Amino acid sequence: GKRAPAAAAAAISAVLDDDDLLGEILLRLAFPTSLVRAALVCKRWLLHAAAPAFLRRFRGLHQPSLLGFYVVSTAIHPPRFVALPQPPELADVVRRGSFDLDSLGPDRFDLDCWNGLLLLSTFEMYPDRTMNPTRVRCPLYPARDTAILPTVPITSIHHDGFTYHDREILVSGSGGQCLSYFCLAIMDKEQQTVVDVYALQQGTWTIYSSSVTEIPRIGLLLPSTLIGDTNKIYNVAFVNNSYKLILLDLVSASLSLVNFPEEVKGLSFELSLTDDSQLHLIHVKGSQLRIWLHRMDSNGVSNWLLERTICLREICANYRIPTCMFKDGSDSAFTRMHAVGVNAEFVFLEMEDVLYLFDIKSKAAKQVYKMTPEDNILNSVIPFMMVWPPKFPAMKEMQDPTELP
């Protein structure tokens, strides 16, 4: 009888002492929160869980979870948070968080979510639309103080003091404290457009990149997408009577315009990052959700590849969602896309005053919000994702692996 527990303990030890097997076991944990708890066991487990190569494999199998979303409507201020149902472990994370924005009052502000952070920027509309300091909050850690970023520049110090007409705060870097803040600022100078990018360094906005294009009066139409790995910023502008993809290369300080696929009309699309630092364009054509990948060939020429086509009518029929709003052969006038996840894993579609969440990977859909008379018009939907990578304990806080109980 005594041999059985001893044999079992020896077998468990043989498995857990094998680095390869330990890595495979940790890889099968469902959530990053479970990974952090496993890392608390000892230094050896922490080193495995926090290794960059392991984290890349883990993310490939377990994309960060969509915890909920903020609804921005024309009549209700501030935006309201809608939590999505979660497994018990993540439900505890959401329950301990503080997502309510009522303390900010009824002022209008720009809201953006980035890797577990909220970026809140308010504007004084008159006389010069001054951008007040941006606040950075972390709803998942309510005890943390709200960070206040310095006021962004109003005029360019490199171009004779011309005033910017567009400014936007962007974030790059991994989760936790390893963040870099940038400010994208645009101004018109005679028949040129100047695009300055500032980096926040030691509490001061410092010029990071500056480019000048002969295209006059470029106004950005979407929140910008910054790909830190490649030092590129993407957005959309209306130039020469058509919508163009704006590609700003921060290294070469160059700005280029890219045509969209011919079938994409107007602003009926969303842009989304991929895990390997590329760009997706997603739009609805008839009853199809079409996912395009932007690529650069060896000569630096842009092109679009139709990567996936998803039948929305089929998904809706499987989940008892009305399909009468889909019209084959053209852009659907009855659907409006609000947000898309990384790798185009999910998409929010508004159809007949109801907001649906489509899980593209599992081909599932569900209603997540219904418009009320108080909402008036749904302006935007801003997804809130689980932080990635997880924050692991400091090594000095860990016990030695030989000291396990």
Phi, psi and omega in degrees: 000322182287337182290328184299308178300322180294319179294320179296318179297321179295321179294317179297317180298321180297323179288309186287339177278350178272114185301320181294316179293321178300317178299319179293324178293312180298327181296338184267001172292144190280328190227154177298332177297323176294325179295320179295318179296321178296324181293341179285348184297311181192172181299322182297316179293322178299315181299323178292311186293327185266359181294131182306319181296320178294317181297325176296318178294318181298315180294327177299331179264331186228093177293149177306139185282144173277109184277332182172198181202155174262136177259122178248113181240168186288335190251342185248124178228140357281178177303149180254146180264135177243112179280144177259149178303139183227158168301157186310319184296317179281331177299323177296321179298314181293319182296326180280348183280173178228100187255350185290139181247011184299331181294345181279350179082186186275003182298147175280140177207158174278134181239134174221146176245133180218108173050052177085002179248150171251131174250120185240116181235122177256158184230142167268115188290333182228145002269345189233020180050053179296136178268113179290164180306137179280133176262140179241118181241153178238091185301332182286344179230077187300335182288341179289141178290149174289128178275141178245117178278149178300152177300133182284155181300146176264322181238153181280133178273355183252356186223054172061028173073020177297150184269136177287142175255347176223133174219145186208136178269133178234152182235144176220158177117180180275180181291181178075224186264352185276070185241150173235133180252137179232155174235120175266123184229136185232141176214158175263135176228100185056241181259022179240162171241129179253130178242111178255141174238123178257149172244140178276113182231117180053044175080008182229138175282120183239137179303127180253322180203145179217129180226150180235132177236151180281000178277119184278153169053059174274122175243128182281141189251345181230164169300137183288153177246117180257125175253099186297326182297329184248359181056047178234146176238134179244146172200189182230140177220157176262109186229130178053047175066023175208158179278137181230149169280126176267126178239113180252116178265113185285336181285312181271356182054045181238149179237131180228156179251138182234130175290147175275164174307144188303327184283348182275118183245144175061213180252031184274051182206170174227153175255146183213143177281159168250164180295336181259032171064035172247184188233133173256147166242129183235131176212165180255127175235110185063239179258013182250137168264120187245130186244117181253145177249127177274130181227156173244128179280183185296341179264006180079016180269132181281145171208165182242136178243124176288107189271317182214150172230124183245131178275106180290324180300319180295317178297315181298318180298322180292335183244021174056043175255134182305141181247003186293342182280350180273133179232116184293147170094354180207171174298135183283126178278354186253000178238144178228126180273135183246327182196153181224144179274169175302141184063017181054040182283332177215161178213140174263125177237133175261125180223119178052053176065018176237136179260126180244145175252120179256123173270105187291324183294315182264358182054052178237161180209151177204154175283132181238348180197140176239129181297144176245163176303329180293332180292326185066274179233135177278109182284310183201161175235128185241106182294147175241118186256157172295145182296140173216136356285164180292159178268115181268156178295153178293147184302323184292342179277352187268150174275158178292143182299338178282353183257017180297141179292000000 
